[in-house]
């Protein structure tokens, strides 16, 4: 993998997905709420503190901490995608938040002074970076002594059938290569001990890693299919290159794989599990 090519392709993909993430905000954040709550609780935000959120997307997790650092504190919401930050800006305005600073920023080169923030938050971001080791060292650098980091990364594929079904179907149809477990991706932090090793290697202590279960409720498979097209850059990009027949086959294949989670009324409750971690600088 060429790291620069990967970063460029990733930025382009997330720019393309930004509109869909904003449109699907309510549904996704509803399912992800237990994860966001764990992360914010792990940071224990206090009035006057500065909290940095990396790879924030449309900012919902960090926004939960904005009220907790008042008076005198702020949340710095960052992302590499201008489109995501625009969605975050609109959401902050809707919530009436006046202590949120939005900045385009690469998590592998954090444009902040050393020891300048009290806590760092990153939900499902580090696992996607070309160089997560550098990103975590940068995180450690900008944290004040005793500051905390809280992160989330998806657990193994067998714990996330909602995602495994899509990837397996694309590989089986020859539309995507088998995933490289060492490459950046959704499950790149799932190996037991991986998160602990990365945090310790970056100089963190008091490391805690736990699991949080989530459920994605959807009214029908068609709703889930459309939802995934909106929020998954890899799926939409891959199927854009497929023939109509191949797209139909993928649709039917994923639907069959998710059949065990379908209720009698046609709705689905799709289970997932994410790893969450916190550590001290």
N, C-alpha and C positions, 0 to 999 in steps of 0.2 A: 504494500500500500504506500503510495506517495502521499505524505501527510498534507502537503499544500493542496494537491488536487482534491483530497478528501475534504479538507476544510471548505474549499470553494464550492464543491458540489453540495455539501451539507448546508451552507448558507443559502444557496439557491433553492434547495428543497424546502427549507423552513420559511423562506420568503413566500414560496408558492402556497404553503399550507397555512399561513397566518390568518387569512380571511376565514378559512374553515374553522380554525381553532376559536376565533372570536365568535363565530356563529354557533358553535357547539359548546360554548363555555359552560352554560348552566348544567347540561347533561354530564359533561366530563367532571366538572368540579363537584357535582353531587356525589359521584362515585368515588372521587379521590379525596373527599373531605377527611376520612380517618387518617390518611397519610399526612395531609397538610397539618392536621391538628397535632399529630405526634411530633412532627418536625418543629413546629412553633413551641410546643410545650418543652421540648428538649433544650431549646435555646433559652427559655425562661426570660423573655425580654423585660427590661426594666426601663422606667422613665429616664430620658436623657441619652439612651444608648443609640448607636448607629448600627443598623443591620444591613448587610449587603446580600442581595439575592442574585445568584448567577444563573444564567440560562433560564430566566424567569418566565419566558413565554408571555402570556398576557397578565402575569403578575399576581394571580389570585392568592398564592400561598404567602408571599411576602406582605400582601395587603392585610392579612390577618394579624400581623405583628404591628402594623402602623399605629393603631390606637394604644397598644401596650407600651410603646416607647414615649408616649406623650406624658407630661409636657417636655419639650426640649429635645426629643429624639427624632430620628428620621430613618426611613428605609430607602436604600439606593437600589432601584430596580434596574437590572441590566440584562441585555440579550444581544446576540450577534445579528439578529434579524430586525431591521427597521420596521417591518410589517408587524411583528410581534409587539414591539414597543409601542407602536401606534394603537394597537388593541389594548395594551396595558394603560396607555394614557387615557383612552376613552373610559375604561373601567374605573380608573382612579377618580375621574371627574364624576362619574355616576355615583360613586361612594362618598364623594365630598372630601376626599383625602387631601390635606394641604401640607403633609410632611413626607411626601414621596418624591424622590428625585429619579428621573428616568434617564438612563445613559446607555448608548450603544457600547458594548464592551465584549472583548474576547476573554473568556475565563482562563485561557492559558497564558495571557499577558494582562493581568489586572492593572488597569490604569489608576491606581490609588497608591498613596504613600504607605510605607511600611508601618505596621502597628497603628492603623488609622480607623479600624472598625472593631466593634465589640462582638459581633456574631456574623456568621456566613451561613446562608441557606441555599440549598440546591436540590430541587426535586426532579429526579430523572434527567439529570444533565451530565454528570461526570462520566457516566457509562457510554455516552455518545461522543466524547471528545477524542480527538486524534491522539492526544498525549495527556491522559488523566493524571499521570504522576506529576507532570509539570503544573497542571491546574491545581492539584492539591498542595504542592509546595508553594505556589503563589497564594493560595488561600491561607496557608499557615503564615506567610510573610505579612499579609495585610492585617492579620488578627493581632489585637493587643494580647499581652501575656494574660493567660487565664480565660481568654475568649473562647467561644465554642463554634464548632461547625456542625450542621445537621444536614444529612443527605438521604436521598432515597434512590434505589435502583431495583429493577425488577428481579424477582427470584427466577428459578429455573423454568424452562418451558413447560415441564409437566405440572407446574403449579399455576400456569397461565394458559389454559386451553383456548381462551379467546384470541390470543396472539399466536400460539403454536399452530392452530388450525390454518391460519392464513399462510404462515411461512412454509409449513409442510406441503400445502397444496401447490404453492408456486414452485417449490423445488421439484415435486413429483411431476408437474406438468412441463418441466424443463424451462420455466420462465425465469427462474432465479437460481443461482448457484447455491450449494450447501453452505450454511453459515460458517464462518471462521470464528471459533470460540475466542481467539485472541484479538480479533479485530473489534473496533468500536461498534457497539450495537446494543440492542435492548437487553440482551442477556449476558453482556460481557463482564458484569460484576457478580454473576450468580454463583460462580464456583465457591464452595465453602472456604472461608479464610481469605478470599480475595480482598474484600473491603478492609478487613483488619490489617492485612499486609500493606495495602496502599496508604492507609492512614498512619500506621506506625512508621512507614518509610518516609513520609512527609514530615515527621517530627511530632505527631499528635500523641497524646496520652489519654488515659481514662476512656478508652474506646468501648462503646456499647453498640451491639448490633442485634436487632430484633426483626420479627416479621409482622406485617400488617396485612390482613385479608381485606379484599375489596370485592364488590359485586357491581357489575354493569347491567342494570335493568333496561330492557328494550321491549317495545310493544310487538315487534315483528322482525323477521330476518331482513326484510327489505330496509327497515329503519336502520338496522345494524350495518348493513352493506353501505348505505349512503353515508352513514356516520363515519365509517372507516375511510371512505374515499376522501372525506373532508379533512380528517386529522392525520392520516398516514401518508407522508410523502413517498415512502417506498412502494406502497401498494398502488397508489394512483400513477406513479411514474412507470412501474412495471407493466400494469395493465394498459397503459396508453400505447405501449408498443405491441400489444397482443392483438390477435385477430378477434373479430366478434365471436367466432366459435370458441376460441380459447377463453375469452372472458365468460361466456356462458358456462363452460366446463368448470372454471374456477368458482364461479358463483354456486353452482350445484354441489361441487365438492366441499366447499366450506360449510354450506348449509347442512350437508350430511354429517360432517364432523361435529357440528354443534347440536345435532339432534338430541343428545342426552340432556341438554339443558333447556329444552323447549317444554313449556307447559301446555295444558290442553287447549287454552285459549289462543295459542300461537305466540305468546310472549316468551321472553328468554330472561334468565337470571344467570349471567356469565361470570364465573368466579375467577379471581386472580389473587396473586400474593406478591407483595413487594417487600424488599428488605429496607430497613431504615437504620440509620446509624448516627451517633453523635460522638464527639471527641473534644478534648480540650487542648488549646494551644499552649 
